[in-house]
Amino acid sequence: METFEALMELHRGPVERFVRWKLPVRADAEDVLQEVWLTAYRSFGTLREPEHFKAWVLRIAQNKCADWFRQQAQRMELPLEQAAEQRICAGRLGPRSGTAVSETLELLGDKEKQILYLYYWKQLPQAEIAAQLHIPQGTVKSRLYAAKASFRRYYTGRIPEAIPNKQKNGGNSMSKLPDYLPAYTIEPDPRPPFAVRCEEVMGWFIVPKPGEKLTWAFYDQPDGRCTGHMELKVTGKAEVHGIEGVEIRALEYSRAKDPADSEEAIERLFIAQLTDTHTRYLAESHTENGVRKCFTFLDGDAFLKNWGFGEDNCGFETDLRAKGLILCDGNTLTAPAGEETLDVTGRYTVTLNGTAHDCICLTDVESYEESVVAQQYINAEGHTVLWRRFNRNDWHFSRYGKLWTELLPDSERITVNGETYVHWYDCVTDLFV
């Protein structure tokens, strides 16, 4: 096994370039680098695969830079710590609540970030900022005013929903998936759940292999109306930070009650990887407010909260079997308290569109978000037949103003560790409908 010192010397250059790019003031960068290498040394025993040392230590560097900015942000005269205000953003299991500070800062332009940094964090007078940037002092004043206004306007809770990239050509897709979800039943099977290999990327159902393509749709409960569908296609091989995967192009189409009101496609790109044991997301890209946003697994919370999973973002296990972590008694579940848990919770016959499918149920208790539970019914070939999402009764109450038992009084309910969760929507693919 290679020693820490040898690996450190091998990868010192990229780490130093990364930190100095993030923190252009050399003294600040040197302080953070010392913390990076100290943390890496102390944690080296937890690194299971030395060949991944570069990605691992760059992740530490990313986190340390984020910590530095967070500490500096406490000195800003802006509401950066009111993290209770949240907005809805996309993630691997559909809509989720986002973090206020990081998402707001991401929406600012480079010049706005620069002026806020120099004035609030470095506490430089406007005259010195003007000298450093080679611009008139009046321009500094106007930029600072505009940057503060932008932050307050975009700050979570006041920001309008992001405007993603829309395909200008092609209009609405002619999906073969029906406008209403066919009736289905889920019957418990007394036999033990079978073990199965499922190679799908979590939440988006496509297998990250060349040539794969898939269409799937959302169906709101309790009426089962389709509110949108996704068309996904693996477009080729890709690489992120030296790790090979494939690129997946996803087009999202909304379905309004009046087809004339439906929007054109929203595009999102993924890079995902399938190994012998796991499948995981490596990168995600979309357009927001006219700006192309790209996030990789090294980008800390900006990526991991929405797309990451597992220790060091190892991903989702492909070989599924019951582990006994979640106990299921009808619609009552018991899971380890305070833990994110994913486990096979039983065997069921799912009859969908007139066809019966022998399935296991993979239950996800809050691994994605603390108030979300998902049930994924997977057949013996490793394909998702039916996916169901449940929201905790108070999920995003500040946004909707009602409990989910009030919003969807006729939807199915389950109980997890004494808490009520309400059935929000289902997803099915064109493999089974």
C-alpha positions as CSV (number, residue, x, y, z in Angstrom):
1,M,0.0,0.0,0.0
2,E,1.3,3.4,-0.9
3,T,2.2,5.7,2.0
4,F,0.4,9.0,2.7
5,E,3.6,10.9,2.0
6,A,4.1,9.4,-1.4
7,L,0.5,10.0,-2.5
8,M,0.6,13.5,-1.1
9,E,3.7,14.4,-3.1
10,L,2.2,12.8,-6.2
11,H,-1.0,14.9,-6.0
12,R,0.3,18.0,-4.2
13,G,0.2,20.2,-7.4
14,P,-3.5,19.7,-8.3
15,V,-4.6,20.2,-4.7
16,E,-2.6,23.4,-4.4
17,R,-3.9,24.7,-7.7
18,F,-7.4,23.9,-6.8
19,V,-7.3,25.8,-3.4
20,R,-5.4,28.8,-4.8
21,W,-7.9,29.0,-7.6
22,K,-10.7,29.0,-5.0
23,L,-8.9,31.5,-2.6
24,P,-6.8,33.9,-4.7
25,V,-5.3,35.6,-1.6
26,R,-2.2,33.5,-1.1
27,A,-2.1,33.8,2.8
28,D,-5.7,32.5,3.0
29,A,-4.9,29.6,0.6
30,E,-1.9,28.6,2.6
31,D,-3.9,28.4,5.8
32,V,-6.6,26.3,4.1
33,L,-4.0,24.0,2.5
34,Q,-2.5,23.3,5.9
35,E,-6.0,22.2,7.1
36,V,-6.5,20.1,4.0
37,W,-3.3,18.1,4.5
38,L,-3.7,17.7,8.2
39,T,-7.3,16.4,7.8
40,A,-6.2,14.1,5.0
41,Y,-3.3,12.7,7.2
42,R,-5.6,12.1,10.1
43,S,-8.3,10.4,7.9
44,F,-6.0,8.5,5.6
45,G,-6.9,5.2,7.4
46,T,-10.5,5.6,6.2
47,L,-9.6,5.6,2.5
48,R,-10.4,2.2,1.2
49,E,-8.9,2.5,-2.3
50,P,-5.6,4.4,-2.5
51,E,-6.1,4.8,-6.3
52,H,-8.9,7.2,-5.5
53,F,-6.6,9.4,-3.3
54,K,-6.8,12.4,-5.7
55,A,-10.5,12.6,-5.8
56,W,-10.7,12.0,-2.1
57,V,-8.2,14.7,-1.1
58,L,-9.8,17.2,-3.6
59,R,-13.1,16.6,-1.9
60,I,-11.5,17.5,1.4
61,A,-10.1,20.6,-0.2
62,Q,-13.5,21.5,-1.5
63,N,-15.0,21.2,2.0
64,K,-12.3,23.2,3.6
65,C,-12.7,26.0,1.1
66,A,-16.4,25.9,1.8
67,D,-15.8,26.1,5.5
68,W,-13.5,29.1,5.0
69,F,-16.1,31.0,3.0
70,R,-18.8,30.1,5.5
71,Q,-16.7,31.5,8.4
72,Q,-16.1,34.7,6.4
73,A,-19.8,35.0,5.5
74,Q,-20.6,35.5,9.2
75,R,-19.1,38.9,8.9
76,M,-21.3,40.0,6.0
77,E,-24.1,42.5,6.5
78,L,-26.5,40.2,4.7
79,P,-29.0,37.5,5.9
80,L,-26.7,34.6,5.2
81,E,-27.6,32.5,8.3
82,Q,-31.4,32.4,8.0
83,A,-31.2,28.9,6.6
84,A,-34.8,28.2,7.7
85,E,-36.0,29.8,4.4
86,Q,-35.8,27.2,1.6
87,R,-37.0,26.7,-1.9
88,I,-37.9,23.7,-4.0
89,C,-35.2,22.4,-6.3
90,A,-34.7,19.2,-8.3
91,G,-32.8,16.2,-7.1
92,R,-32.4,12.4,-7.7
93,L,-35.9,11.7,-6.1
94,G,-37.7,14.6,-7.6
95,P,-38.6,17.9,-5.8
96,R,-36.7,18.7,-2.6
97,S,-35.9,21.7,-0.4
98,G,-32.7,23.5,-1.1
99,T,-30.1,25.2,1.2
100,A,-30.5,29.0,1.3
101,V,-27.0,30.4,1.4
102,S,-25.2,28.3,-1.1
103,E,-28.0,28.4,-3.7
104,T,-28.4,32.1,-3.5
105,L,-24.6,32.8,-3.9
106,E,-24.6,30.4,-6.9
107,L,-27.1,32.7,-8.6
108,L,-24.9,35.8,-8.4
109,G,-22.5,36.7,-11.2
110,D,-18.7,36.6,-10.8
111,K,-18.5,40.4,-10.6
112,E,-21.1,40.5,-7.9
113,K,-19.4,37.7,-5.9
114,Q,-16.1,39.5,-6.3
115,I,-17.3,42.9,-5.0
116,L,-19.0,41.3,-2.0
117,Y,-15.9,39.4,-1.2
118,L,-13.6,42.4,-1.3
119,Y,-15.9,44.7,0.6
120,Y,-17.4,42.5,3.3
121,W,-14.9,39.7,3.7
122,K,-11.7,41.5,3.1
123,Q,-13.1,44.7,4.5
124,L,-11.4,46.9,1.9
125,P,-12.4,50.5,1.5
126,Q,-14.0,51.4,-1.8
127,A,-11.0,53.4,-3.0
128,E,-8.7,50.4,-2.5
129,I,-11.2,48.1,-4.3
130,A,-11.2,50.6,-7.2
131,A,-7.4,50.5,-7.4
132,Q,-7.3,46.7,-7.3
133,L,-9.9,46.3,-10.0
134,H,-8.7,49.2,-12.1
135,I,-12.2,50.8,-12.2
136,P,-13.6,54.2,-11.0
137,Q,-14.7,54.4,-7.4
138,G,-18.2,55.3,-8.6
139,T,-18.3,52.0,-10.4
140,V,-17.4,50.2,-7.2
141,K,-20.2,51.9,-5.4
142,S,-22.8,51.0,-8.1
143,R,-21.6,47.4,-8.3
144,L,-21.7,47.0,-4.6
145,Y,-25.3,48.4,-4.5
146,A,-26.3,46.1,-7.3
147,A,-24.7,43.0,-5.8
148,K,-26.4,43.6,-2.4
149,A,-29.7,44.1,-4.2
150,S,-29.2,40.9,-6.3
151,F,-28.5,38.8,-3.2
152,R,-31.6,40.1,-1.4
153,R,-33.7,39.5,-4.5
154,Y,-32.4,36.0,-5.1
155,Y,-32.2,35.0,-1.5
156,T,-34.1,31.8,-0.9
157,G,-37.8,32.4,-0.1
158,R,-38.0,35.3,-2.5
159,I,-36.4,33.9,-5.6
160,P,-38.7,32.7,-8.4
161,E,-38.4,29.2,-9.6
162,A,-35.3,28.7,-11.8
163,I,-35.9,29.0,-15.5
164,P,-34.2,25.9,-17.0
165,N,-33.0,25.5,-20.5
166,K,-35.8,24.8,-22.9
167,Q,-35.5,23.1,-26.3
168,K,-36.4,25.6,-28.9
169,N,-37.0,22.9,-31.6
170,G,-39.3,20.0,-31.5
171,G,-42.1,21.3,-29.2
172,N,-43.8,18.8,-27.0
173,S,-42.9,15.1,-27.1
174,M,-45.4,12.6,-28.3
175,S,-44.9,10.2,-25.4
176,K,-46.8,6.9,-25.6
177,L,-47.3,7.0,-21.8
178,P,-51.0,7.5,-21.0
179,D,-52.5,10.7,-19.6
180,Y,-53.8,8.8,-16.5
181,L,-52.0,6.0,-14.7
182,P,-53.7,2.6,-15.2
183,A,-55.2,1.1,-12.0
184,Y,-52.8,-1.0,-10.1
185,T,-52.8,-3.3,-7.1
186,I,-50.1,-4.3,-4.6
187,E,-50.6,-7.6,-2.9
188,P,-48.1,-9.0,-0.2
189,D,-46.4,-12.2,-1.1
190,P,-45.6,-14.5,1.9
191,R,-42.5,-15.8,0.2
192,P,-39.1,-14.3,1.2
193,P,-37.9,-11.4,-1.0
194,F,-35.5,-12.5,-3.7
195,A,-32.1,-11.0,-4.2
196,V,-31.7,-9.1,-7.5
197,R,-29.2,-6.9,-9.3
198,C,-30.6,-3.5,-10.2
199,E,-28.3,-1.3,-12.3
200,E,-30.6,1.7,-12.6
201,V,-29.5,5.1,-11.4
202,M,-31.5,6.0,-8.3
203,G,-34.7,8.0,-9.0
204,W,-34.2,8.2,-12.8
205,F,-34.6,4.5,-13.7
206,I,-32.2,4.4,-16.7
207,V,-29.2,2.0,-16.7
208,P,-26.0,3.9,-17.3
209,K,-24.8,1.8,-20.2
210,P,-24.2,2.9,-23.9
211,G,-27.3,2.5,-26.0
212,E,-29.8,2.6,-23.2
213,K,-32.9,4.8,-23.5
214,L,-36.1,5.1,-21.4
215,T,-39.2,7.2,-21.0
216,W,-41.0,7.6,-17.6
217,A,-43.7,9.8,-16.2
218,F,-45.0,11.4,-13.0
219,Y,-48.6,10.6,-12.0
220,D,-50.1,12.7,-9.2
221,Q,-52.3,11.2,-6.5
222,P,-55.1,10.6,-5.8
223,D,-56.5,11.1,-9.4
224,G,-53.5,9.5,-11.2
225,R,-53.2,12.3,-13.8
226,C,-49.9,12.6,-15.6
227,T,-48.2,15.9,-14.9
228,G,-45.0,15.4,-16.9
229,H,-42.7,12.8,-18.4
230,M,-39.0,12.3,-18.9
231,E,-37.1,11.1,-22.0
232,L,-33.6,9.8,-21.2
233,K,-30.9,8.5,-23.5
234,V,-27.3,7.5,-22.9
235,T,-25.4,9.6,-25.5
236,G,-21.9,8.4,-25.1
237,K,-18.9,7.9,-22.8
238,A,-17.8,10.6,-20.4
239,E,-15.1,11.3,-17.8
240,V,-15.2,13.4,-14.6
241,H,-12.0,14.1,-12.6
242,G,-10.4,11.0,-14.2
243,I,-13.4,8.7,-13.4
244,E,-15.1,7.2,-16.4
245,G,-18.9,7.0,-16.9
246,V,-21.5,7.8,-19.5
247,E,-23.4,10.9,-20.4
248,I,-27.2,10.8,-20.1
249,R,-29.4,13.4,-21.8
250,A,-32.7,14.0,-20.1
251,L,-35.6,16.0,-21.5
252,E,-38.5,16.9,-19.2
253,Y,-41.9,17.7,-20.6
254,S,-44.7,19.1,-18.6
255,R,-48.3,18.1,-19.2
256,A,-50.9,20.7,-18.4
257,K,-54.6,19.9,-18.4
258,D,-54.9,22.0,-21.6
259,P,-52.2,20.7,-24.0
260,A,-51.9,24.2,-25.4
261,D,-50.5,25.3,-22.0
262,S,-47.8,22.6,-21.9
263,E,-44.2,23.9,-21.9
264,E,-41.4,22.8,-24.2
265,A,-38.7,20.4,-23.0
266,I,-36.4,21.3,-20.1
267,E,-32.9,19.7,-20.7
268,R,-30.7,18.2,-18.0
269,L,-27.4,16.3,-18.5
270,F,-25.9,13.7,-16.2
271,I,-22.7,11.8,-16.0
272,A,-23.2,8.5,-14.2
273,Q,-21.1,5.4,-13.5
274,L,-21.9,1.7,-13.2
275,T,-19.4,-0.5,-11.4
276,D,-19.5,-4.1,-10.3
277,T,-21.1,-3.1,-7.0
278,H,-22.6,0.4,-7.3
279,T,-24.2,2.9,-9.6
280,R,-23.8,6.6,-8.9
281,Y,-24.0,10.1,-10.3
282,L,-20.7,11.9,-11.0
283,A,-22.0,15.2,-12.4
284,E,-25.2,17.1,-13.3
285,S,-25.7,20.1,-15.5
286,H,-28.7,22.3,-16.2
287,T,-29.4,25.9,-17.2
288,E,-30.6,28.3,-14.5
289,N,-31.6,32.0,-15.2
290,G,-29.8,31.7,-18.6
291,V,-26.6,30.4,-17.0
292,R,-25.3,26.8,-17.6
293,K,-24.7,25.3,-14.1
294,C,-22.3,22.3,-13.9
295,F,-21.8,20.3,-10.6
296,T,-19.6,17.3,-9.9
297,F,-19.1,15.0,-7.0
298,L,-16.3,17.3,-5.8
299,D,-18.6,20.2,-5.4
300,G,-19.7,19.5,-1.8
301,D,-23.3,20.2,-0.8
302,A,-24.2,21.8,-4.1
303,F,-24.0,18.3,-5.7
304,L,-24.2,15.8,-2.9
305,K,-27.4,17.0,-1.2
306,N,-29.3,16.5,-4.5
307,W,-27.4,13.7,-6.3
308,G,-24.9,12.0,-3.9
309,F,-25.3,8.9,-1.8
310,G,-23.2,6.8,0.4
311,E,-19.8,7.2,2.0
312,D,-17.5,9.3,-0.3
313,N,-20.4,9.2,-2.8
314,C,-19.9,5.5,-3.4
315,G,-23.4,5.4,-4.8
316,F,-26.2,2.8,-4.6
317,E,-25.6,-0.9,-4.2
318,T,-26.6,-2.8,-7.3
319,D,-27.0,-6.2,-5.5
320,L,-30.1,-5.9,-3.5
321,R,-31.2,-8.2,-0.7
322,A,-33.1,-7.8,2.6
323,K,-30.9,-6.7,5.5
324,G,-33.5,-6.5,8.2
325,L,-32.9,-2.8,8.8
326,I,-36.5,-1.7,8.2
327,L,-39.4,-3.7,9.6
328,C,-42.7,-3.5,7.7
329,D,-46.2,-4.4,9.1
330,G,-48.7,-3.4,6.5
331,N,-48.6,0.4,6.2
332,T,-46.5,0.7,9.4
333,L,-42.8,0.8,9.1
334,T,-40.1,0.9,11.8
335,A,-36.6,2.1,10.8
336,P,-33.5,3.0,12.7
337,A,-34.2,6.4,14.4
338,G,-32.2,9.3,13.1
339,E,-30.6,7.3,10.3
340,E,-30.9,7.4,6.5
341,T,-31.9,3.8,5.6
342,L,-32.4,1.9,2.4
343,D,-33.6,-1.7,2.6
344,V,-35.7,-4.4,0.9
345,T,-38.9,-4.6,3.0
346,G,-40.8,-7.5,1.4
347,R,-42.1,-9.3,-1.7
348,Y,-45.2,-8.2,-3.5
349,T,-47.3,-8.9,-6.6
350,V,-47.8,-5.7,-8.4
351,T,-50.5,-5.8,-11.0
352,L,-50.2,-2.9,-13.4
353,N,-52.0,-2.4,-16.7
354,G,-53.4,-5.9,-16.4
355,T,-50.1,-7.7,-16.0
356,A,-48.9,-9.2,-12.7
357,H,-45.2,-8.6,-11.7
358,D,-43.3,-10.5,-9.0
359,C,-41.4,-7.7,-7.2
360,I,-39.4,-6.9,-4.1
361,C,-40.0,-3.5,-2.4
362,L,-36.9,-1.3,-1.9
363,T,-37.9,1.2,0.8
364,D,-35.9,4.5,1.1
365,V,-36.5,6.1,4.5
366,E,-35.1,9.7,4.4
367,S,-31.8,8.9,2.6
368,Y,-32.7,11.7,0.2
369,E,-34.3,14.2,2.5
370,E,-35.4,13.8,6.1
371,S,-39.1,14.1,5.3
372,V,-39.4,11.8,2.2
373,V,-40.0,8.1,2.0
374,A,-40.0,6.2,-1.3
375,Q,-41.2,2.7,-2.2
376,Q,-39.6,1.1,-5.3
377,Y,-41.1,-2.1,-6.7
378,I,-38.4,-4.0,-8.7
379,N,-38.9,-7.2,-10.7
380,A,-36.5,-10.2,-11.0
381,E,-34.8,-8.6,-14.0
382,G,-33.8,-5.6,-12.0
383,H,-36.3,-3.1,-13.5
384,T,-38.5,-0.7,-11.6
385,V,-42.2,-1.6,-12.2
386,L,-43.6,1.1,-9.9
387,W,-42.1,3.9,-7.8
388,R,-44.1,5.7,-5.1
389,R,-43.2,8.9,-3.1
390,F,-44.6,9.8,0.3
391,N,-44.1,13.2,2.0
392,R,-44.0,13.5,5.8
393,N,-47.2,15.3,6.9
394,D,-45.3,18.6,7.5
395,W,-43.0,18.5,4.5
396,H,-42.3,22.0,3.4
397,F,-45.2,23.5,5.4
398,S,-43.7,27.0,5.1
399,R,-44.2,26.8,1.3
400,Y,-47.6,25.1,1.1
401,G,-49.3,26.4,4.2
402,K,-51.0,23.2,4.9
403,L,-50.3,19.7,6.1
404,W,-50.3,17.0,3.4
405,T,-53.2,15.2,5.1
406,E,-55.1,18.5,4.3
407,L,-53.6,18.9,0.8
408,L,-54.3,15.3,-0.2
409,P,-57.0,14.0,2.2
410,D,-57.8,11.1,-0.1
411,S,-54.3,9.8,-0.6
412,E,-52.9,6.7,1.0
413,R,-50.9,7.2,4.2
414,I,-48.1,5.2,5.8
415,T,-46.6,5.5,9.3
416,V,-42.8,5.5,9.8
417,N,-41.6,5.5,13.4
418,G,-44.9,7.1,14.5
419,E,-44.8,9.8,11.8
420,T,-47.5,10.1,9.1
421,Y,-46.4,10.2,5.5
422,V,-48.8,11.0,2.6
423,H,-48.7,9.5,-0.9
424,W,-47.9,12.3,-3.3
425,Y,-47.1,10.8,-6.8
426,D,-46.1,7.6,-8.7
427,C,-43.6,7.0,-11.5
428,V,-43.8,4.3,-14.1
429,T,-41.7,3.7,-17.2
430,D,-42.5,2.7,-20.8
431,L,-41.3,-0.8,-20.1
432,F,-44.5,-1.6,-18.3
433,V,-47.2,0.9,-19.4
